Amino acid sequence: MPRVYATPADYQTYTGETPPDDIDRLLTAASLMLDAHVLAYCRYDVDDQGAPSDEDVAAAVGRAVCAQVFWWGEVGDSTGAAGVGYGSVAIGSVNLGRSVTSVSGDDSAARQLAPQIADELRSPDLHDKLVIGALAVPW
């Protein structure tokens, strides 16, 4: 079972908005994304389940997850599917194009980290509690 770092109530507090109907799926997906792309390269104390044990770190990670979900709402895509499938499109006199080799969705805005994540994880109250960029090397 994946760790989920934020709740629907956390999302509502962070954004001031009613959570979307699929908020549990979005919080899980954002938590997985942060685990893979950010938290794997950070150092912080954890509990027996691998979640942050310090309440300031846990709160910051929760806000970072909420920021990612909010970002997905802003860009209108949480999976990358909107970034798949076309090489060029023409509507009237407007022509849009992109590389047709980009068929995975990895280059979509949904696969980017929300800019606010860095703000949340660089909060002054995390000094000496969370180190960004500490790659662990397995034995």
C-alpha positions as CSV (number, residue, x, y, z in Angstrom):
1,M,0.0,0.0,0.0
2,P,1.5,3.3,-1.0
3,R,2.1,6.1,1.5
4,V,-0.4,9.0,1.1
5,Y,0.9,12.2,2.7
6,A,-2.2,14.3,2.6
7,T,-5.9,14.0,3.3
8,P,-8.9,15.6,1.5
9,A,-9.2,18.0,4.5
10,D,-5.5,18.9,4.0
11,Y,-6.3,19.7,0.4
12,Q,-9.3,21.9,1.3
13,T,-7.2,23.8,3.9
14,Y,-4.3,24.2,1.4
15,T,-6.4,25.4,-1.5
16,G,-9.5,26.8,0.1
17,E,-11.5,24.8,-2.4
18,T,-13.8,21.8,-2.1
19,P,-11.8,18.7,-3.1
20,P,-12.6,17.2,-6.5
21,D,-14.6,13.9,-6.5
22,D,-11.5,11.8,-7.2
23,I,-9.3,13.5,-4.5
24,D,-8.3,10.2,-2.9
25,R,-6.9,8.9,-6.3
26,L,-5.2,12.3,-6.9
27,L,-3.6,12.4,-3.4
28,T,-2.3,8.9,-3.9
29,A,-0.9,9.6,-7.3
30,A,0.8,12.9,-6.1
31,S,2.3,11.1,-3.1
32,L,3.7,8.4,-5.4
33,M,5.1,11.0,-7.8
34,L,6.8,12.9,-4.9
35,D,8.2,9.7,-3.5
36,A,9.7,8.8,-6.9
37,H,10.9,12.3,-8.0
38,V,11.6,14.3,-4.9
39,L,11.5,12.4,-1.6
40,A,13.8,9.6,-2.9
41,Y,16.5,12.3,-3.0
42,C,15.9,13.8,0.4
43,R,17.0,12.9,3.9
44,Y,14.6,13.1,6.8
45,D,13.7,11.0,9.9
46,V,10.9,8.4,9.3
47,D,8.6,6.2,11.4
48,D,8.2,2.5,11.0
49,Q,6.0,2.9,7.9
50,G,8.6,5.2,6.2
51,A,6.5,8.3,6.6
52,P,8.1,11.5,8.0
53,S,8.3,11.3,11.8
54,D,8.8,15.0,12.4
55,E,5.5,16.9,12.3
56,D,7.0,19.9,10.5
57,V,8.4,17.7,7.7
58,A,5.1,15.7,7.5
59,A,3.1,18.9,7.2
60,A,5.5,20.3,4.5
61,V,5.3,17.0,2.5
62,G,1.5,17.0,2.8
63,R,1.4,20.6,1.5
64,A,3.7,19.6,-1.4
65,V,1.3,16.8,-2.3
66,C,-1.6,19.2,-2.2
67,A,0.4,21.6,-4.4
68,Q,0.9,18.9,-7.0
69,V,-2.8,18.0,-7.0
70,F,-3.7,21.7,-7.3
71,W,-1.2,22.0,-10.2
72,W,-2.9,19.1,-12.0
73,G,-6.3,20.9,-11.6
74,E,-4.8,24.1,-13.1
75,V,-3.3,22.3,-16.1
76,G,-6.4,20.1,-16.6
77,D,-4.6,16.8,-16.6
78,S,-3.4,14.5,-13.8
79,T,-2.1,11.6,-15.8
80,G,-0.2,13.0,-18.8
81,A,-2.9,11.7,-21.2
82,A,-3.5,15.2,-22.5
83,G,0.1,15.3,-23.8
84,V,-0.2,12.2,-25.9
85,G,-1.2,11.6,-29.4
86,Y,-0.9,14.4,-31.9
87,G,1.9,15.7,-34.1
88,S,0.0,18.6,-35.6
89,V,-3.4,20.1,-35.3
90,A,-5.1,22.9,-37.4
91,I,-8.2,24.8,-36.3
92,G,-9.0,27.5,-38.8
93,S,-5.9,29.5,-39.3
94,V,-4.3,28.2,-36.1
95,N,-1.7,25.5,-36.5
96,L,-0.2,23.7,-33.5
97,G,2.6,21.1,-33.7
98,R,5.0,19.0,-31.7
99,S,7.2,16.0,-32.1
100,V,5.3,12.9,-32.9
101,T,8.0,10.9,-31.1
102,S,6.5,12.2,-27.9
103,V,3.7,9.6,-27.4
104,S,4.2,8.7,-23.8
105,G,2.8,11.8,-22.1
106,D,6.1,12.2,-20.2
107,D,6.5,15.7,-21.6
108,S,3.1,16.9,-20.5
109,A,2.5,19.5,-17.7
110,A,0.9,16.7,-15.7
111,R,4.3,15.0,-15.4
112,Q,6.0,18.1,-14.2
113,L,6.5,18.9,-10.5
114,A,4.4,21.8,-9.3
115,P,6.7,24.9,-8.7
116,Q,5.2,25.2,-5.2
117,I,6.7,21.9,-4.1
118,A,10.1,23.5,-3.8
119,D,8.7,26.3,-1.8
120,E,7.0,24.0,0.6
121,L,10.1,21.8,1.1
122,R,12.5,24.7,1.5
123,S,10.5,26.3,4.4
124,P,12.8,27.8,7.1
125,D,11.1,25.6,9.8
126,L,12.6,22.5,8.0
127,H,16.2,23.6,8.6
128,D,18.2,20.5,9.8
129,K,15.0,18.4,9.5
130,L,14.8,17.8,5.7
131,V,17.8,17.8,3.4
132,I,17.1,18.0,-0.3
133,G,19.5,16.2,-2.6
134,A,20.8,13.6,-0.2
135,L,20.9,10.5,-2.4
136,A,21.2,7.2,-0.5
137,V,23.5,4.7,-2.1
138,P,22.5,1.0,-1.4
139,W,25.2,-1.3,0.0
